[in-house]
Amino acid sequence: MAQLSAFILLMSWLYPFSHQYWQQLDTWFFWMMNGSMIDHPNWQYIIVWANYRAADLVPALLTLLLYLHYCFKGKDYYEIIQRIVYGITILILLLITIIIFKFALFEGVLKYFELSNVLPRKSATYMFDNTVRLDLIFPEIRTKVTSKDSFPGDHATVLLFFAVFISYYSGKVYGSLSFLLAFIFIMPRLIGGAHWLSDILVGSISIVLASSSLYLGSSLHNSISDYLFHHIISLLDYIKSRIKIDYS
């Protein structure tokens, strides 16, 4: 069902008749968000640093710390290792997702169809004049407010992918915090104009829906995590026996 929903969502964006409505929503949302910075230099300064390219490490670090907090709340050594293994599994599944859905689907398949009017898609900052261009206002700051290929939103895809799997493995509290982090760090890209709203609502969400339902609806994620857990525990037990570490 989730994969069908992802397909319908993507087709609604690609089909010319419905694409015009997505574009209208995108345009309205962009001017509302980008326009919020007009005559507000302090807000501009916050958003330009939020879009600073190295700042992408901030949500990555916060997500890691959140997940590690969950990991080390495990009841014993084996449960902690199992939760860490789940985290490694998420990274492996994310890599598979990027290869299959981003490069194979969007880069390798869709662009061969008659989609030159929508793909590759330039960001709003390239399409409109009189926008608040933070890269021009703050030329000394290497900020991400433009894109010549904005669809789908890669940054948002990664954050939402982690949020879905953290929710699955660790429950509502950690999952809700993960989605909150995703929302907070997706918004600066929309406000600055590097991405349209549908880059996330269609591009990122369709990828996350299709991939996560595929992994969680099959034995793939369990097979990967079970394989890793077995070999990591065997290695740690071997090390423990050799150097006499007590994990109790």
BAFI-3210 file (N, C-alpha, C; in Angstrom, 3 decimals, decimal comma, padded with zeros to 6 digits):
// residues 248
n [1|2|3|4|5|6|7|8|9|10|11|12|13|14|15|16|17|18|19|20|21|22|23|24|25|26|27|28|29|30|31|32|33|34|35|36|37|38|39|40|41|42|43|44|45|46|47|48|49|50|51|52|53|54|55|56|57|58|59|60|61|62|63|64|65|66|67|68|69|70|71|72|73|74|75|76|77|78|79|80|81|82|83|84|85|86|87|88|89|90|91|92|93|94|95|96|97|98|99|100|101|102|103|104|105|106|107|108|109|110|111|112|113|114|115|116|117|118|119|120|121|122|123|124|125|126|127|128|129|130|131|132|133|134|135|136|137|138|139|140|141|142|143|144|145|146|147|148|149|150|151|152|153|154|155|156|157|158|159|160|161|162|163|164|165|166|167|168|169|170|171|172|173|174|175|176|177|178|179|180|181|182|183|184|185|186|187|188|189|190|191|192|193|194|195|196|197|198|199|200|201|202|203|204|205|206|207|208|209|210|211|212|213|214|215|216|217|218|219|220|221|222|223|224|225|226|227|228|229|230|231|232|233|234|235|236|237|238|239|240|241|242|243|244|245|246|247|248]
n.u [000,832|001,934|003,918|002,367|001,080|003,294|003,927|001,627|001,725|004,141|003,507|001,469|002,885|004,501|002,716|001,438|-001,046|-001,762|000,616|000,763|-000,748|000,735|002,904|001,772|001,212|003,824|004,947|003,437|004,086|006,851|007,159|005,912|007,565|010,218|009,751|009,444|011,833|012,317|013,370|014,181|016,889|018,123|016,771|017,469|020,180|020,168|019,010|020,827|023,091|021,990|021,736|024,305|026,830|028,481|026,961|025,236|026,235|025,308|022,471|023,023|024,788|023,183|021,097|022,543|023,436|020,967|020,099|022,138|021,668|019,308|020,353|022,165|020,489|019,748|019,031|021,030|024,343|024,085|021,676|022,287|024,274|022,705|020,969|022,770|023,597|021,233|021,287|023,518|022,466|020,463|022,042|023,180|020,885|020,076|022,127|021,648|019,160|019,775|021,295|019,485|016,966|017,551|019,823|019,414|016,586|015,658|017,844|018,613|016,339|013,844|014,695|015,041|012,598|010,006|010,437|011,534|010,511|010,169|012,257|015,828|015,214|015,234|015,973|013,830|015,119|016,545|014,565|012,967|012,894|013,876|013,998|014,884|018,074|020,275|022,895|023,908|023,548|025,117|027,917|030,293|029,764|029,490|026,819|023,858|021,588|020,695|019,968|020,559|019,395|017,042|015,153|014,726|014,623|017,612|018,818|016,557|015,481|017,324|017,143|014,414|014,300|015,940|014,373|012,022|012,991|014,200|011,935|010,654|012,407|012,935|010,667|007,885|008,657|011,438|011,200|009,424|011,009|013,015|011,633|010,946|013,479|014,114|012,170|012,872|015,408|014,940|013,393|015,018|016,152|013,934|013,042|015,251|015,277|016,504|015,172|011,995|008,687|007,415|009,587|010,226|007,722|006,826|009,127|011,132|009,494|008,161|010,289|011,139|008,803|008,436|010,887|011,223|008,910|009,390|011,706|010,927|008,727|009,685|012,112|014,553|015,787|015,900|017,478|019,933|020,554|020,578|022,677|024,849|024,756|025,315|027,972|029,336|028,954|030,266|032,874|033,353|033,070|035,217|037,344|036,919|037,453|040,155|041,376|040,292|038,017|035,465|032,094|029,921]
n.v [-001,205|001,241|001,519|001,755|004,142|005,845|005,661|006,758|009,324|010,265|010,082|011,951|014,250|014,150|013,952|016,115|017,564|017,497|018,337|021,092|022,047|021,271|022,934|025,445|025,339|025,060|027,520|029,420|028,657|029,012|031,847|032,726|031,645|032,464|035,161|035,817|036,659|039,186|042,409|041,580|041,240|039,776|037,334|036,517|036,106|033,929|031,942|031,819|030,734|028,365|027,088|026,778|024,866|023,086|022,881|020,798|018,729|019,066|018,210|015,526|014,817|015,322|013,517|011,145|011,263|011,181|008,621|007,045|007,527|006,111|003,557|003,033|002,828|000,288|-002,861|-004,697|-005,844|-007,316|-006,362|-003,681|-003,906|-005,055|-002,921|-001,041|-002,396|-002,311|000,380|000,446|-001,119|000,579|002,522|000,975|000,260|002,789|003,485|001,585|002,521|005,072|004,329|002,740|004,177|006,943|007,280|005,204|005,275|008,100|009,396|007,603|006,461|008,059|010,425|009,675|009,625|011,669|014,193|016,641|019,081|019,126|017,792|017,871|019,744|023,129|025,160|027,418|029,851|030,165|030,439|032,685|036,282|038,955|037,652|036,786|036,440|034,733|033,953|036,023|038,169|037,473|036,892|035,894|033,630|030,216|029,061|027,004|027,707|027,512|025,384|023,341|021,006|020,137|018,247|014,908|016,067|015,604|015,968|016,141|013,624|011,843|012,627|012,107|009,390|008,281|009,072|007,555|004,904|005,010|005,478|003,046|001,155|002,181|003,313|005,552|007,950|008,493|008,375|010,495|012,665|012,410|012,947|015,562|016,794|016,365|017,968|020,536|020,909|020,612|022,779|025,235|024,905|025,171|027,733|029,304|028,761|026,737|024,417|023,360|023,023|020,650|019,118|017,863|016,929|015,298|014,197|013,394|012,109|010,139|008,464|007,618|006,391|004,269|002,837|002,244|000,745|-001,403|-002,548|-002,998|-004,542|-006,900|-009,530|-008,380|-006,292|-007,569|-009,767|-008,580|-007,268|-009,447|-010,969|-009,188|-008,842|-011,412|-011,843|-009,652|-010,022|-012,467|-011,679|-009,772|-011,389|-013,076|-011,252|-010,483|-012,868|-013,075|-010,833|-010,676|-009,030|-007,765|-007,516|-007,295]
n.w [000,000|000,805|-001,139|-003,431|-002,814|-002,878|-005,591|-006,813|-005,755|-006,871|-009,623|-009,750|-009,634|-011,876|-014,020|-016,462|-016,182|-013,415|-012,379|-012,660|-010,547|-008,357|-008,865|-008,508|-005,760|-004,833|-005,669|-004,243|-001,611|-001,591|-001,958|000,337|002,395|001,659|001,475|004,121|005,051|004,166|004,890|007,380|008,799|010,885|010,835|008,290|008,733|010,469|008,845|006,713|007,935|008,802|006,412|005,706|004,245|005,692|007,925|007,671|009,051|011,601|011,999|011,458|013,522|015,781|015,356|015,508|018,201|019,496|018,764|019,859|022,541|022,857|022,281|024,426|026,520|026,691|028,299|028,847|027,909|025,472|024,422|024,010|022,033|020,028|019,431|018,472|016,215|014,752|014,073|012,362|010,378|009,405|008,134|006,077|004,631|003,870|002,099|000,080|-000,716|-001,760|-003,979|-005,491|-005,668|-005,929|-007,765|-009,703|-010,277|-010,419|-011,658|-013,639|-014,935|-015,021|-016,266|-018,874|-020,037|-021,551|-019,992|-019,879|-019,273|-016,563|-015,288|-015,352|-012,356|-011,593|-008,751|-006,859|-006,523|-008,826|-010,652|-010,237|-010,118|-007,893|-005,469|-002,065|-001,973|-000,313|-000,754|-002,193|-000,533|001,623|000,641|001,605|003,022|002,612|001,441|001,025|-001,126|-003,660|-006,463|-009,240|-009,757|-008,103|-007,403|-006,405|-002,920|-001,504|001,043|002,706|002,217|003,412|006,148|006,709|006,157|008,170|010,350|010,027|010,367|012,868|014,370|013,935|015,125|017,709|018,870|019,833|021,224|020,680|017,940|017,386|018,177|016,281|013,893|014,459|014,503|011,804|010,530|011,491|010,328|007,643|006,905|006,605|004,031|002,416|003,043|002,307|-000,395|-001,848|-002,319|-003,580|-002,179|-003,058|-003,750|-001,456|-000,370|-002,435|-003,889|-001,846|000,091|-001,416|-002,094|000,477|001,446|-000,443|-000,264|002,523|003,084|001,436|002,600|005,287|004,936|004,086|004,672|004,609|006,206|008,682|008,046|007,418|009,872|011,667|010,639|010,964|013,771|014,762|013,854|014,944|017,707|017,992|017,370|019,417|021,671|021,277|021,489|024,120|025,468|025,009|026,128|028,583|029,304|031,305|030,848|032,412]
ca.u [000,000|002,825|004,579|001,350|000,913|004,470|003,803|000,567|002,252|005,129|002,816|000,704|003,836|005,032|001,658|001,341|-002,270|-001,689|001,866|000,518|-001,253|001,912|003,713|001,084|001,468|005,251|005,192|002,841|004,842|008,159|007,093|005,575|008,737|011,328|009,342|009,523|013,140|012,392|013,490|014,473|018,293|018,464|016,213|018,343|021,447|019,904|018,765|022,034|023,958|021,309|021,988|025,751|026,999|029,036|025,945|024,554|026,755|024,573|021,406|023,609|025,324|022,059|020,408|023,425|023,382|019,644|020,044|023,038|020,969|018,420|021,166|022,770|019,443|019,483|019,071|022,280|025,355|023,591|020,639|022,985|024,895|021,631|020,478|023,819|023,519|020,095|021,751|024,364|021,533|019,839|023,023|023,289|019,643|020,095|023,020|020,903|018,098|020,375|021,715|018,334|015,912|018,071|020,626|018,814|015,249|015,555|018,916|018,776|015,108|012,889|015,218|014,997|011,262|009,777|010,212|012,457|009,859|010,182|013,516|016,148|014,438|015,992|015,353|013,063|016,037|016,940|013,393|012,305|013,666|013,452|013,953|015,911|019,187|021,210|024,264|024,325|023,566|026,262|028,798|031,418|029,297|029,216|025,492|023,132|020,275|020,386|020,210|020,179|018,707|016,531|014,179|014,141|015,477|018,498|018,964|015,300|015,321|018,150|016,588|013,137|014,596|016,373|013,251|011,131|013,589|014,351|010,592|010,369|013,248|013,038|009,388|007,266|009,360|012,623|010,738|008,880|012,145|013,701|010,836|011,074|014,788|014,010|011,381|013,649|016,549|014,452|012,801|015,917|016,309|012,720|013,013|016,310|014,932|017,249|014,211|010,562|007,964|007,150|010,826|010,167|006,436|006,723|010,393|011,707|008,532|007,909|011,442|011,120|007,656|008,679|012,029|011,002|007,900|010,046|012,619|010,237|007,745|010,402|013,052|015,866|016,400|016,198|018,596|021,154|020,848|020,924|024,024|025,802|024,748|026,012|029,407|029,886|028,986|031,343|034,146|033,516|033,295|036,586|038,212|036,712|038,150|041,583|041,934|039,625|037,173|034,209|031,058|028,779]
ca.v [000,000|002,401|001,650|002,282|005,558|006,544|005,713|007,724|010,645|010,642|010,288|013,206|015,339|014,029|014,120|017,565|018,191|017,681|019,022|022,531|022,354|021,208|024,124|026,563|025,199|025,354|028,947|030,111|028,342|029,644|033,285|032,926|031,342|033,344|036,526|036,060|037,235|040,570|043,425|040,933|040,815|038,740|036,086|036,176|035,609|032,589|031,017|031,623|029,799|027,068|026,498|026,636|023,476|022,271|022,754|019,513|017,828|019,277|017,209|014,184|014,601|015,272|012,240|010,113|011,333|010,704|007,169|006,452|007,578|004,943|002,339|002,781|002,552|-001,141|-003,482|-005,418|-005,749|-007,844|-005,467|-002,483|-004,266|-005,242|-001,607|-000,446|-003,117|-001,740|001,648|000,124|-001,603|001,760|003,115|000,096|000,397|004,122|003,398|000,853|003,424|006,109|003,704|002,259|005,151|008,239|007,201|004,341|005,708|009,490|009,771|006,670|006,058|009,126|011,438|009,188|009,870|013,045|014,963|017,768|020,263|019,077|017,223|018,272|020,887|024,194|025,684|028,665|030,991|030,303|030,640|033,964|037,480|039,678|036,783|037,052|035,543|034,805|033,819|037,343|039,064|037,038|036,158|035,284|032,388|029,180|028,607|026,210|028,301|027,300|024,032|023,117|019,709|020,151|017,172|015,052|016,686|014,582|016,282|015,758|012,174|011,197|012,909|011,402|007,959|007,963|009,258|006,401|003,690|005,207|005,258|001,612|000,406|002,707|003,700|006,843|009,112|008,752|008,620|011,856|013,589|012,309|013,690|016,978|017,212|016,405|019,153|021,740|021,081|020,690|024,085|026,260|024,716|025,701|029,183|029,886|028,597|025,659|023,386|023,614|022,180|019,317|018,331|017,066|016,244|014,267|013,516|012,720|011,220|008,959|007,570|007,039|005,476|003,069|002,068|001,728|-000,323|-002,558|-003,163|-003,452|-005,544|-008,125|-009,976|-007,826|-005,595|-008,567|-010,598|-007,787|-007,039|-010,732|-011,326|-008,306|-009,114|-012,683|-011,702|-008,677|-010,681|-013,469|-010,957|-009,189|-012,486|-013,532|-010,230|-010,572|-014,053|-012,903|-009,800|-010,814|-007,879|-008,130|-006,589|-007,342]
ca.w [000,000|000,860|-002,434|-004,345|-002,463|-003,387|-007,050|-007,147|-005,404|-007,878|-010,894|-009,674|-009,870|-013,229|-015,015|-016,704|-015,689|-011,964|-012,040|-012,566|-009,206|-007,487|-009,110|-007,856|-004,323|-004,641|-005,840|-003,091|-000,398|-001,686|-001,707|001,743|003,205|001,303|001,796|005,568|005,369|003,691|005,952|008,670|008,692|011,875|010,323|007,167|009,271|011,004|007,742|005,913|008,654|008,818|005,102|005,518|003,809|006,780|008,969|007,510|010,079|012,852|012,152|011,490|014,866|016,725|015,140|016,064|019,665|019,904|018,621|020,841|023,834|022,841|022,330|025,735|027,504|026,666|029,614|029,048|026,858|024,211|023,893|023,514|020,757|019,050|019,013|017,629|014,941|014,022|013,515|011,203|009,352|008,803|007,221|004,905|003,865|003,270|000,940|-000,949|-001,182|-002,608|-005,236|-006,265|-005,920|-006,373|-008,981|-010,719|-010,677|-010,843|-012,573|-014,738|-015,611|-015,288|-017,173|-020,236|-020,537|-022,002|-018,764|-019,910|-018,708|-015,094|-014,799|-013,971|-011,874|-010,946|-007,526|-007,012|-006,581|-010,225|-011,498|-009,988|-009,779|-006,682|-004,293|-001,062|-002,297|000,799|-001,230|-002,662|000,629|002,442|-000,285|002,316|003,657|001,596|001,827|000,033|-001,391|-005,067|-006,960|-010,629|-009,794|-006,724|-007,174|-005,064|-001,909|-000,916|002,466|003,364|002,092|004,433|007,471|006,863|006,172|009,529|011,269|009,892|010,927|014,313|014,913|013,890|016,058|019,079|019,429|019,553|021,775|019,860|016,588|017,323|018,226|014,998|012,915|014,801|013,975|010,344|010,166|011,800|009,430|006,265|006,659|006,054|002,585|001,792|003,247|001,502|-001,799|-002,506|-002,696|-003,592|-001,221|-003,613|-003,748|-000,225|-000,238|-003,471|-004,139|-000,675|000,759|-002,255|-001,935|001,821|001,509|-001,249|000,232|003,881|003,029|000,823|003,567|006,490|004,540|003,736|005,705|004,299|007,340|009,717|007,586|007,567|011,290|012,288|010,168|011,638|015,209|014,997|013,635|015,893|019,019|017,936|017,430|020,744|022,621|021,067|022,098|025,564|025,977|024,858|027,021|029,875|029,617|031,956|030,408|033,329]
c.u [000,874|003,528|003,615|001,127|002,075|004,395|002,773|001,043|003,230|004,465|002,013|001,599|004,346|003,986|001,384|000,101|-002,198|-000,412|001,654|000,005|-000,147|002,757|003,088|001,308|002,911|005,525|004,656|003,685|006,213|008,099|006,735|006,808|009,884|011,004|009,400|010,841|013,286|012,392|013,684|015,902|018,689|017,976|017,047|019,637|021,288|019,780|020,017|022,989|023,328|021,511|023,467|026,050|027,550|028,025|025,123|025,045|025,969|023,406|021,929|024,109|024,196|021,289|021,224|023,363|022,046|019,583|020,965|022,434|020,024|019,228|021,631|021,749|019,038|019,729|020,393|023,182|024,818|022,522|021,252|023,607|023,834|021,120|021,508|023,805|022,353|020,498|022,628|023,499|020,847|020,775|023,159|022,053|019,556|020,974|022,333|019,835|018,647|020,747|020,503|017,401|016,430|018,785|019,943|017,480|015,253|016,620|018,960|017,537|014,254|013,397|015,282|013,609|011,132|009,425|011,102|011,841|009,881|011,494|014,641|015,456|015,336|015,226|014,675|013,962|016,600|015,765|012,778|013,317|013,135|013,257|015,008|017,012|020,268|022,658|024,809|024,416|024,773|027,234|029,958|031,050|028,914|027,894|024,800|021,739|019,902|020,659|019,748|019,468|018,134|015,624|014,841|015,111|016,324|018,616|017,734|015,094|016,086|017,544|015,285|013,328|015,021|015,214|012,307|011,718|013,862|013,008|010,280|011,134|013,103|011,735|009,013|008,084|010,568|012,227|010,207|009,997|012,918|012,956|010,888|012,403|014,749|013,278|012,196|014,739|016,178|013,995|013,774|016,144|015,109|012,659|014,047|016,070|015,701|016,324|012,795|009,908|007,757|008,411|010,853|008,879|006,250|008,031|010,897|010,746|008,232|009,061|011,400|009,973|007,954|009,782|011,762|009,962|008,490|010,925|011,874|009,174|008,376|011,345|014,424|016,518|016,737|017,395|019,925|021,527|021,235|022,337|025,072|025,906|025,546|027,522|030,047|029,989|030,105|032,701|034,393|033,755|034,714|037,573|038,127|037,486|039,665|042,160|041,190|038,834|035,864|033,162|029,873|028,709]
c.v [001,266|002,611|002,183|003,762|006,389|006,701|006,753|009,138|011,127|010,926|011,582|014,409|015,326|014,287|015,613|018,235|018,477|018,393|020,523|022,931|022,251|022,460|025,359|026,538|025,546|026,850|029,740|029,899|029,010|031,123|033,591|032,719|032,303|034,793|036,850|036,697|038,689|041,531|042,826|040,393|039,736|037,363|035,593|035,539|034,198|031,576|030,787|030,655|028,419|026,328|026,405|025,158|022,569|022,052|021,482|018,490|017,933|018,297|015,783|013,850|014,470|013,966|011,087|010,095|010,825|009,183|006,464|006,472|006,395|003,652|002,021|002,746|001,076|-001,784|-004,200|-005,250|-006,195|-006,947|-004,179|-002,765|-004,427|-003,898|-000,874|-001,088|-002,602|-000,417|001,434|-000,360|-000,444|002,396|002,291|000,235|001,765|004,125|002,678|001,752|004,481|005,529|003,364|003,399|006,480|008,099|006,369|004,890|007,123|009,878|008,879|006,361|007,255|010,139|010,969|009,349|011,336|013,925|016,197|019,041|020,268|018,563|017,496|019,575|021,896|024,716|027,024|029,885|031,200|030,736|032,037|035,078|038,044|038,755|037,249|036,023|035,678|034,674|035,137|038,341|038,765|036,241|035,464|033,955|031,394|028,489|027,885|026,808|028,204|025,846|023,945|021,782|019,456|018,981|015,812|015,716|015,638|014,742|015,814|014,251|011,436|011,393|012,142|009,893|007,526|008,064|008,065|005,179|003,819|005,010|003,772|000,853|000,877|003,237|005,161|008,037|009,466|009,050|010,031|012,896|013,574|013,082|015,186|017,534|017,337|017,667|020,432|021,979|021,004|022,108|025,133|026,136|025,299|027,220|029,872|029,750|027,530|024,552|023,942|022,679|020,774|018,482|017,400|016,251|015,140|013,495|012,715|011,708|009,994|007,957|006,861|006,051|004,162|002,205|001,461|000,609|-001,587|-003,285|-003,763|-004,506|-006,859|-008,487|-009,328|-007,176|-006,556|-009,432|-009,869|-007,641|-008,334|-011,164|-010,491|-008,629|-010,372|-012,506|-010,699|-009,292|-011,712|-012,798|-010,399|-010,260|-013,039|-012,560|-010,303|-011,749|-013,888|-011,894|-009,711|-009,559|-008,390|-007,085|-006,519|-006,089]
c.w [000,000|-000,475|-003,490|-004,095|-002,997|-004,899|-007,468|-006,874|-006,467|-009,222|-010,903|-009,935|-011,308|-014,301|-015,214|-016,106|-014,194|-011,538|-011,878|-011,183|-008,161|-007,631|-008,468|-006,349|-004,010|-004,683|-004,659|-001,842|-000,427|-001,351|-000,259|002,627|002,925|001,649|003,275|005,961|004,925|004,880|007,334|008,638|009,689|011,418|009,136|007,678|009,838|009,863|006,911|006,611|008,759|007,499|004,766|005,278|004,906|007,894|008,819|008,521|011,378|012,989|012,193|012,894|015,889|016,590|015,714|017,585|020,200|019,842|019,607|022,242|023,957|022,998|023,741|026,874|027,479|028,023|029,890|027,824|025,505|023,591|023,345|022,152|019,676|018,534|018,143|016,248|014,107|013,359|012,286|010,045|008,648|007,788|005,941|004,018|003,198|002,025|-000,217|-001,563|-002,125|-003,973|-006,104|-006,654|-006,441|-007,711|-010,074|-011,211|-011,242|-011,860|-013,814|-015,538|-016,004|-016,301|-018,623|-020,849|-020,951|-020,807|-018,718|-019,334|-017,184|-014,520|-015,781|-013,607|-011,177|-009,738|-007,789|-007,146|-007,988|-011,102|-011,381|-009,771|-008,461|-005,479|-003,295|-001,281|-001,236|000,356|-001,782|-001,514|001,512|001,573|000,407|002,972|002,564|001,939|000,678|-000,147|-002,866|-005,432|-008,411|-010,818|-008,400|-006,388|-007,384|-004,098|-001,206|000,599|003,234|003,328|003,188|005,822|007,712|006,908|007,572|010,516|011,228|010,591|012,421|014,999|014,989|014,968|017,502|019,668|019,235|020,029|020,916|018,414|016,420|017,349|016,908|013,913|013,190|014,296|012,458|009,894|010,358|010,762|007,945|005,941|006,115|004,554|001,833|001,901|002,367|000,007|-002,534|-002,984|-002,710|-002,569|-001,768|-003,790|-002,545|-000,166|-001,264|-003,590|-002,958|-000,067|-000,090|-002,148|-000,586|001,971|000,788|-000,652|001,601|003,892|002,413|001,834|004,756|006,186|004,114|004,880|005,539|005,514|008,470|009,334|007,774|009,036|012,003|011,902|010,897|013,121|015,522|014,893|014,598|017,287|019,059|018,066|018,827|021,802|022,499|021,722|023,615|026,162|025,939|025,848|028,349|030,276|030,240|031,588|031,373|034,189]
res [m|a|q|l|s|a|f|i|l|l|m|s|w|l|y|p|f|s|h|q|y|w|q|q|l|d|t|w|f|f|w|m|m|n|g|s|m|i|d|h|p|n|w|q|y|i|i|v|w|a|n|y|r|a|a|d|l|v|p|a|l|l|t|l|l|l|y|l|h|y|c|f|k|g|k|d|y|y|e|i|i|q|r|i|v|y|g|i|t|i|l|i|l|l|l|i|t|i|i|i|f|k|f|a|l|f|e|g|v|l|k|y|f|e|l|s|n|v|l|p|r|k|s|a|t|y|m|f|d|n|t|v|r|l|d|l|i|f|p|e|i|r|t|k|v|t|s|k|d|s|f|p|g|d|h|a|t|v|l|l|f|f|a|v|f|i|s|y|y|s|g|k|v|y|g|s|l|s|f|l|l|a|f|i|f|i|m|p|r|l|i|g|g|a|h|w|l|s|d|i|l|v|g|s|i|s|i|v|l|a|s|s|s|l|y|l|g|s|s|l|h|n|s|i|s|d|y|l|f|h|h|i|i|s|l|l|d|y|i|k|s|r|i|k|i|d|y|s]
***
